[in-house]
């Protein structure tokens, strides 16, 4: 029963992308430890799937924001590869 209680606390969504990734890494470590019961492993896996979907949603939102910010004057999107800072250009 204690496992269910801690699982309920863990269900709260992390507040940012880094927290989501940290939570996923912790779940992977718990799963890889082999110390969880079958039920605990299934609950951790289910939570991992949920966190993965949340992380993907956050990445998609970030991409949308970047696309919005890089929209060209004609309404089209001006997609360009990321260029490193100008100081690195002299090294190439």
Backbone as a ProteinNet text record, in pm:
[ID]
protein_1_A
[PRIMARY]
XXXXXXXXXXXXXXXXXXXXXXXXXXXXXXXXXXXXXXXXXXXXXXXXXXXXXXXXXXXXXXXXXXXXXXXXXXXXXXXXXXXXXXXXXXXX
[TERTIARY]
79.4	0	84.2	197.9	285.6	330.8	349.7	391.3	285.1	156	49.2	46.9	69.7	69.8	181.3	301.8	411.9	387.2	320.9	288.1	192.9	98.1	4.5	77.7	176.7	254.5	333.5	386.3	470.3	389.2	256.7	175.7	165.6	195.5	191.3	292	246.9	333.8	445.4	567.8	678.2	648.3	708.9	678.6	755.8	864.3	938.9	1003.3	1061.4	1119.7	1232.3	1319.7	1432.6	1383.3	1278.1	1222.4	1161.2	1100.1	1043.3	1153.3	1262.3	1374.2	1435.9	1451.2	1505.9	1416.6	1286.8	1192.9	1202.5	1215.4	1231.2	1359.1	1468.4	1594.5	1583.2	1514.3	1495.8	1412.2	1309.5	1226.9	1307.3	1390	1473.1	1567.3	1627.5	1715.8	1640.6	1518.1	1438.3	1403.8	1366.9	1332.9	1454.7	1568.9	1690.6	1745.4	1709	1760.2	1708.3	1593	1535.5	1472.5	1462.4	1408.9	1257.8	1195.4	1050.7	975.8	856.9	769.5	716.8	650.4	590.6	492.6	409	311.2	381.4	486.6	562.8	630	681.7	745.6	644.6	527.1	423.4	379.2	365.1	326.1	435.3	562.2	673.6	678.7	655.7	655.6	543.6	425.4	311.6	341.5	401.9	437.7	543.3	637.5	740.6	681.3	583.4	516.2	448.2	382.2	314.9	415.7	527.5	629.9	692.8	710.8	766.4	673.3	544.5	446.7	449.2	460.6	467.7	592.7	705.7	830.7	818.3	758.1	740.8	649.9	543.1	452	527	611.1	688.5	785.4	847.2	938	862.3	745.2	663.3	622.3	584.2	547.3	666.4	784.2	903.8	934.1	920.3	944.1	845.9	720.1	619.6	655	703.9	743.4	859.9	956.9	1072.8	1027.3	939.4	888.4	813.9	735.7	662.7	758.3	864.5	961.2	1043.4	1055.5	1136.8	1051.9	924.7	837.4	884.4	895.3	943	838.8	881.5	792.6	676.2	698.8	593.9	497.4	510.2	421.1	476.4	577	638.1	738.1	773.6	870.8	1009.7	1097.2	1235.4	1316.7	1317.9	1389.8	1535.3	1623.3	1765.5	1831.2	1936.7	2005.8	2062.5	2069.1	2126.1	2271.6	2309.9	2448.5	2514.8	2633.8	2704.3	2740.4	2777	2814.8	2923	2927.1	3019.5	3165	3202	3342.8	3389.5	3297.2	3333.6	3353.2	3294.7	3304	3448.9	3532.9	3672.3	3754	3708.6	3784.2	3765.8	3666.2	3636.7	3715.4
-118.9	0	126.2	122.6	239.7	276.3	173.9	200.5	279.5	248.3	320.8	465.9	489.5	626.2	708.5	651.8	726.1	744	646.8	658.5	775.5	795.4	906.9	1039.9	1048.8	1172.3	1194.8	1086.4	1097.6	1135.1	1120.6	1146.9	1295	1381.5	1525.1	1557	1630.5	1661.6	1757.3	1729.8	1822.3	1958.8	2060.8	2196.5	2239.7	2172.6	2211.7	2090.1	2113.6	2005.5	1935.1	2011.7	1951.6	1860.7	1903.1	1820.1	1692.4	1702.4	1584.4	1485.3	1534	1446.8	1383.1	1462.4	1408.2	1298	1318.9	1217.7	1090.7	1108	991.5	914.2	986.5	921.1	843.7	900.6	831.6	704.8	712.8	594.8	485.2	523.5	425.2	356.2	433.3	374.9	276.1	311.8	220.9	94.1	108.8	-7.7	-97.1	-35.7	-113.1	-179.6	-128.5	-184.9	-326.1	-357.9	-490	-509.6	-405.3	-416	-397.1	-353.3	-330	-460.9	-468.8	-582	-567.3	-668.5	-660.6	-543.8	-531.8	-423.6	-287.8	-278.7	-154.5	-120	-221.4	-199.1	-150.1	-209.7	-167.1	-23.9	11.1	147.7	246.1	210.2	297.4	312.4	202.8	208.7	299.3	284.1	367.9	515.3	544	682.7	732.6	645.8	683.1	717.5	640.4	669	805.6	832.4	960.9	1076	1058.3	1162.3	1182.6	1073.9	1083.5	1163.9	1137.1	1213.2	1360.5	1387.6	1525.9	1594.8	1524.3	1581.7	1610.2	1518.4	1538.9	1657.2	1671.6	1785.2	1915.9	1917.7	2038.3	2071.8	1969.4	1993.1	2045.9	1988.2	2035.1	2181	2216.9	2355.9	2449.6	2405	2488	2507.2	2400.4	2411.2	2509.1	2503	2594.9	2739.5	2762.9	2898.1	2946.3	2859.3	2896.4	2926.6	2842.8	2868.4	3001.2	3030.8	3156.5	3273.8	3262.2	3370.7	3389.1	3284.7	3293.5	3310.3	3341.7	3361.1	3481.5	3464.2	3570	3678.1	3787.4	3901	3864	3773.3	3733.7	3633.6	3603.1	3507.1	3365.9	3339.9	3208.1	3193	3071.1	3045.5	3041.7	3119.5	3126	3027.3	2901.1	2798.3	2794.2	2812.9	2807.2	2718.4	2646.9	2566	2656	2601.7	2676.5	2706.6	2832.2	2871.7	2899.7	2845.1	2874.8	3022.8	3073.2	3214.3	3252.1	3378.4	3429.3	3399.3	3390.4	3366.1	3228.5	3131.8	2999.8	2997	3095.6	3098.6	3112.4	3179.4	3198.6	3072.1	2974.8	2850.2	2751.1	2772.8	2674.8	2692.7
0	0	0	63.6	66.3	-73.6	-158.4	-295.8	-370.1	-345.4	-412.5	-367.3	-239	-187.4	-251.3	-259.2	-320.3	-469.3	-531.3	-672.7	-695.1	-603.3	-616.5	-609	-521.5	-512.2	-639.3	-698.8	-817.8	-942.2	-937.5	-1055.4	-1087.6	-993.1	-1020.4	-1130.1	-1230	-1343.7	-1301.1	-1347.4	-1319	-1379.5	-1323.2	-1367.5	-1490.8	-1525.9	-1644.9	-1711.7	-1827.7	-1906.7	-1832.5	-1768.5	-1696	-1583.9	-1514.1	-1407.1	-1463.7	-1580.2	-1645.7	-1679.4	-1735.9	-1771.8	-1647.4	-1541.1	-1416.1	-1361.1	-1364.9	-1316.1	-1401.4	-1533.4	-1621.2	-1589.3	-1567.6	-1534.4	-1403.5	-1304.8	-1176.9	-1195.3	-1279.5	-1306	-1374.3	-1468.9	-1538.1	-1439.3	-1350.5	-1249.7	-1161.4	-1120.2	-1036.9	-1113.7	-1239.6	-1320.4	-1342.6	-1368.8	-1393.9	-1267.8	-1150.4	-1025.4	-1002.1	-1058.2	-1039.7	-902.8	-824	-688.6	-682.1	-790.4	-790.9	-812.8	-755.3	-783.2	-925.6	-973.5	-1106.9	-1113	-1010.3	-1007.1	-1000.5	-919.9	-910.2	-1040.9	-1109.7	-1239.7	-1342.5	-1342	-1436.2	-1408.1	-1279.4	-1243.6	-1284.7	-1262.8	-1301	-1452.8	-1525.3	-1671.4	-1720.9	-1661.7	-1700.8	-1675.2	-1562	-1531.2	-1630	-1666.8	-1763.5	-1898.7	-1941.8	-2069.1	-2062.2	-1950.9	-1932.8	-1934.2	-1864.9	-1862.2	-1999.6	-2074	-2209.1	-2299	-2287.2	-2366.9	-2328.3	-2197.5	-2151.1	-2206	-2202.2	-2254	-2403.3	-2478.6	-2622.6	-2649.5	-2569	-2584.7	-2560.6	-2457	-2426.6	-2540.6	-2598.1	-2711.1	-2832.2	-2857.4	-2969.7	-2950.3	-2826.6	-2798.1	-2817.8	-2773.9	-2790.2	-2938.8	-3017.7	-3161.7	-3224.8	-3182.2	-3235.4	-3203.1	-3081.5	-3044	-3129	-3152.4	-3234.4	-3376.3	-3428.8	-3564.2	-3570.3	-3468.7	-3464.9	-3462.5	-3384.1	-3373	-3500.1	-3580.7	-3702.3	-3828	-3809.7	-3925	-4005	-4136.3	-4224.8	-4246.8	-4309.7	-4335	-4426.7	-4520.1	-4614.1	-4555.7	-4428	-4365	-4364.7	-4447	-4449.8	-4337.1	-4312	-4206	-4266.7	-4209.3	-4254.5	-4171.3	-4214.9	-4140.9	-4186.2	-4090.6	-4118.3	-4014.6	-4051.2	-3950.5	-3842.5	-3722.1	-3611.4	-3641.7	-3629.2	-3652.8	-3518.4	-3496	-3371.3	-3365.2	-3248.7	-3236.3	-3336.3	-3371.8	-3474.3	-3442.2	-3314.4	-3281	-3327.6	-3342.8	-3391.6	-3542.8	-3614.4	-3761.2	-3807.1	-3732.7	-3771.1	-3760.4	-3683.6	-3664.3	-3777.4	-3862.3	-3966.7	-4088.8
[MASK]
++++++++++++++++++++++++++++++++++++++++++++++++++++++++++++++++++++++++++++++++++++++++++++

